[in-house]
């Protein structure tokens, strides 16, 4: 099932700290998430959505599941 209106999503907006591996590569640790509700799903790309964020000044965001790496953490109800 794809993304739908009313889904609760989250995505990483920052990292609490960065760690360095033995080979010198830096990696983020302790992700900080932004949460929002999907209010619209694109009719041309099912991975593109408009989200209302409720923990960052109530902003609106356009997100893409592949590029922004958001995840659905709760499904909304379908009105029929």
One Martini backbone bead per residue (centre of mass of N, CA, C, O) as a GRO file, in nm:
protein
   80
    1UNK     BB    1   0.098   0.035   0.021
    2UNK     BB    2   0.074   0.358  -0.005
    3UNK     BB    3   0.068   0.673   0.025
    4UNK     BB    4  -0.143   0.876   0.246
    5UNK     BB    5  -0.363   1.052   0.375
    6UNK     BB    6  -0.272   1.086   0.727
    7UNK     BB    7   0.007   1.015   0.745
    8UNK     BB    8   0.274   0.943   0.954
    9UNK     BB    9   0.588   1.113   0.943
   10UNK     BB   10   0.954   1.077   0.910
   11UNK     BB   11   1.270   1.271   0.936
   12UNK     BB   12   1.588   1.366   0.897
   13UNK     BB   13   1.753   1.686   1.017
   14UNK     BB   14   1.967   1.560   1.223
   15UNK     BB   15   2.258   1.521   1.435
   16UNK     BB   16   2.387   1.477   1.743
   17UNK     BB   17   2.632   1.309   1.621
   18UNK     BB   18   2.965   1.221   1.522
   19UNK     BB   19   3.134   0.951   1.375
   20UNK     BB   20   3.445   0.763   1.345
   21UNK     BB   21   3.598   0.548   1.169
   22UNK     BB   22   3.885   0.369   1.111
   23UNK     BB   23   3.879   0.486   0.794
   24UNK     BB   24   3.751   0.803   0.833
   25UNK     BB   25   3.443   0.788   0.845
   26UNK     BB   26   3.157   0.976   0.868
   27UNK     BB   27   2.878   0.941   1.108
   28UNK     BB   28   2.568   0.947   1.208
   29UNK     BB   29   2.420   1.002   1.535
   30UNK     BB   30   2.139   1.050   1.669
   31UNK     BB   31   1.865   1.123   1.547
   32UNK     BB   32   1.672   1.400   1.422
   33UNK     BB   33   1.328   1.456   1.404
   34UNK     BB   34   1.060   1.505   1.184
   35UNK     BB   35   0.707   1.566   1.196
   36UNK     BB   36   0.414   1.456   0.991
   37UNK     BB   37   0.135   1.520   0.778
   38UNK     BB   38  -0.033   1.402   0.518
   39UNK     BB   39  -0.216   1.614   0.268
   40UNK     BB   40  -0.059   1.523  -0.007
   41UNK     BB   41  -0.059   1.345  -0.319
   42UNK     BB   42   0.079   1.286  -0.598
   43UNK     BB   43  -0.040   1.214  -0.931
   44UNK     BB   44   0.267   1.157  -1.067
   45UNK     BB   45   0.412   1.093  -0.768
   46UNK     BB   46   0.380   0.876  -0.500
   47UNK     BB   47   0.655   0.996  -0.342
   48UNK     BB   48   0.509   1.273  -0.341
   49UNK     BB   49   0.462   1.521  -0.075
   50UNK     BB   50   0.255   1.691   0.155
   51UNK     BB   51   0.362   1.842   0.468
   52UNK     BB   52   0.271   1.884   0.810
   53UNK     BB   53   0.452   2.028   1.051
   54UNK     BB   54   0.466   1.991   1.434
   55UNK     BB   55   0.800   2.058   1.531
   56UNK     BB   56   0.856   2.320   1.308
   57UNK     BB   57   0.664   2.582   1.296
   58UNK     BB   58   0.434   2.475   1.110
   59UNK     BB   59   0.529   2.359   0.843
   60UNK     BB   60   0.565   2.320   0.498
   61UNK     BB   61   0.629   2.024   0.293
   62UNK     BB   62   0.820   1.885   0.029
   63UNK     BB   63   0.839   1.536  -0.032
   64UNK     BB   64   1.065   1.255  -0.095
   65UNK     BB   65   1.118   0.933  -0.027
   66UNK     BB   66   1.402   0.904  -0.162
   67UNK     BB   67   1.546   1.185  -0.101
   68UNK     BB   68   1.434   1.221   0.218
   69UNK     BB   69   1.384   0.953   0.376
   70UNK     BB   70   1.103   0.880   0.460
   71UNK     BB   71   0.867   0.752   0.709
   72UNK     BB   72   0.612   0.544   0.796
   73UNK     BB   73   0.450   0.525   1.134
   74UNK     BB   74   0.143   0.591   1.043
   75UNK     BB   75  -0.184   0.530   0.962
   76UNK     BB   76  -0.446   0.646   0.806
   77UNK     BB   77  -0.763   0.695   0.741
   78UNK     BB   78  -1.012   0.581   0.524
   79UNK     BB   79  -1.237   0.748   0.326
   80UNK     BB   80  -1.574   0.604   0.209
   0.00000   0.00000   0.00000
